Amino acid sequence: MTRGTARSGSTPAPRSVDVARLAGVSQKTVSRVFNDEQYVSAEVRRRVLEAAEELGYRRNNAARALASGRTRSIGVVTLGTALYGPASLLMGVERVVRDTGYALRVVNTMEGDPAGVAGAVDSLLDQGVDGIVISEPIDEDGTEGAGGDTPLRIDVPVLVLGAPPPVTAPMVLTAGGGADLMAHTATEHLLDLGHRTVHHLAGPQRWYAARDRLEGWRATLTAHGRAVPPAVEGDWSAASGYRAGRELAEDSDVTAVFAANDDMAIGLIRALTEAGRRVPEDVSVVGFDDIPVAAYVSPPLTTVRQPFDAVAQEGLKRLVHAIENPGADALPTSNPPVDLIIRASTAPPPSRTTPAHGRRTASRSLGDPDHPPLPNGGPSSRH
């Protein structure tokens, strides 16, 4: 994949002077419009853009980059969704880029879009960006690679957040992994409370994040020699959690559930409660993300907090270093802490339930799977 697009035949490409002539303005005004500079009236901007569209003019950002060294812009490919995780990660990227002195160009992709990541990357390369962030891509063709069998070829450094790299580039960096470790922490918390096994309400398996959480849950149960129940797959929504909860409520052996996100966990709790299964007295529930409302539902939700800002901070630092130091070794990586936020939705299984007034809320950072297990609640604050 290369920047720009080929033109057939011998027709020369339109130039900014041609746009200026058709729009009835100076060439400098055309430059101001395409550089988003101030002091250009809405009417003049409209005329210039309409003239450019009529002529098929595309500003040659690649040439500008060669002339100036860099465009000082970073492109981001992200899934167009209001889901808390991807939206929070994008906000974290935006906050970090603002402090780097680079401009940010965002292109959204949609589930089911045939162009997908490849089309979004092509659009950003046409704009002459210095580096690209691919944020939580999904598996677009149902195989083990976000870009299909043939990786995208990109001529600028790339940072991939939360997925295997679907590209080849001068420098390919990754960040935002570790969902399997977070799932391990959530699952082990429930086992430490005395539950014989833990059921899993998984996210849609086209998402690498959902696969990683499922794998962390399964590996933890296997490592402890516990039975691995069939996972129930949701779609990240509270409605899908509610449907799963109605199914799980019919099984009296279910005493603990790890949900792959908080929205599904909240729907699950509603269904369990309607079916007469008390949370946490009969069934303990752990979510994932720590969405703002998680602390205020009934009961307040035990969950794993995602370190969106930390992932963005480290990833962008490494990407900017790769942009500004071509040929240099990549900066080393570090793993952010895993924060298990213990609230009132988890407790020992029914035979070992503690009185309600003894419930505790705690937050603790765990550095790796070998960290000593959390005691029953850790540091406490009485309710």
Secondary structure, 3 states (H helix, E strand, C coil): CCCCCCCCCCCCCCCHHHHHHHHCCCHHHHHHHHCCCCCCCHHHHHHHHHHHHHHCCCCCHHHHHHHHCCCCEEEEEEECCCCHHHHHHHHHHHHHHHHHCCEEEEEEECCCCCCHHHHHHHHHHHCCCCEEEEECCECCCCCCCCCCCCCEECCCCEEEECCCCCEECCCEEEECCCHHHHHHHHHHHHHHCCCCCCEEEECCCCEHHHHHHHHHHHHHHHHCCCCCCCCEECCCCHHHHHHHHHHHHCCCCCCEEEECCHHHHHHHHHHHHHCCCCCCCCCEEEEEECCHHHHCCCCCCEEEECCHHHHHHHHHHHHHHHHHCCCCCCCCCCCCCEEEEECCCCCCCHHHCCCHHHCCCEEEEECCCCCCCCCCCCCCCCC
